[in-house]
Structure formats: C-alpha cells, structure tokens
C-alpha cells in the first residue's frame, strides 16, 4: 500500500511535521527563506548552495509560468469564447 503525504512509518515524521518543525525551530534566516529563495543558505554562509537553489527554483517557476499558466489561460479563453458563441444561439 502506498504512503500518502500525511502518513509515515511508525516513529518517522511526515512532511508536514518536518516542515512545521523547521519553521518553528529555525532561526530568522530559515523563516524568511520560506518567502525569499535561498536566504537560509546565505544566512548560514552556504553561498554556492544558495545560488544553485535560487537558480533551480527560479527556472522551475519560469517554466511553470510559460507552460502551465499560459495553457490554463488559453484553455479558459477558448472555453469562454465557446460559451459566448453558444449563448448567442439561445436568444
């Protein structure tokens, strides 16, 4: 049986518990890094990791923006245009 995001092996913390613990027990750099990519690494002196994490997350966000977001917007526009066309036939 597959584990879900909220299930864990006995004695093992799941993702949400680990995430919450990192936020609650982390220093100011760790907490702000949830908003600013790589700031936790910069605050702890790990500049190369900060650069790599920021680059990878930035590329991921950019690719999402140009693929998924545009596809969803185009699909919504297409559906809306079909709805408008059909609503004119009903009059």
N, C-alpha and C positions, 0 to 999 in steps of 0.2 A: 504494500500500500504506500502511495506517495505521501510525503510530508507536505503540508501547506505552510504558508508564511507564518502562521501563528502556532504551529505545532513544533515541538523539539523533542529530541531524545531525553529520557529522564536525566536530570542533572545538567542539561545543556540549555543555555539561554537562547530564546528565539531572536529573530532580527529586531523586533520592536523593543524587547527588553534591553538588548545590547545598545541600540540607538538611543533609547531614553537614558540609559546609564552613562553613556559617553557625553550626552548633553548635560546631564545633571552634575556629573563629577568632573567635567572638563574645565580647563581654565578659560579665560576670556577669548583667547585666540581660537580655541576649539568651538566655542559657542558662536562666534562671529563667522567662522568658516562655513556654517550652515547657510549663510547668506552670501558670503564672498568666497569664491572658489580658491582653494589653496592657501588661505590666510593662516590656517592652523599650522601648516608646514612652514610657512615663512616665520611665524612666531616662535617655532621651535628650532629655527636655524637650518631647516632642510630645504634649501633654495632650489635644488635641482628637482626634487620631488614636487615642489610647489609649481614649478614651471611645467613639468610634464602633466600633472593633474589638471592644471588650468588649460593647457593646450588640448588635452583629450576631451575634457568636459566641454570646452568651447567648440571643438569640432563636432561633438555629438549634438550639442544644441543647435549649431548652424545647420547640420544635415537634417535634423528634425524640422527646423524652420522651413527649409527649402523643399522638403518632401512631404511629410505628413500634414503639416499645416496647410500648405498650398493645395494638396489633394482634397482635404476636408473642405476648404473654402470653395474650390471649384465644384465639388460634388453638391454643396449646399446651393451654389448659384444655379447649377443645372436643374436641381430639383425645384427650386423656386421658379425658374423660368417655365418649367413644365406645368407647375401648379397654376401660374398666371394664365397660361395658354388654355388649360382645361377650364378655369373659372370663367373665361370669356365665352366658352361654348354653352355654358349653362344658362346664360341670360336670356 
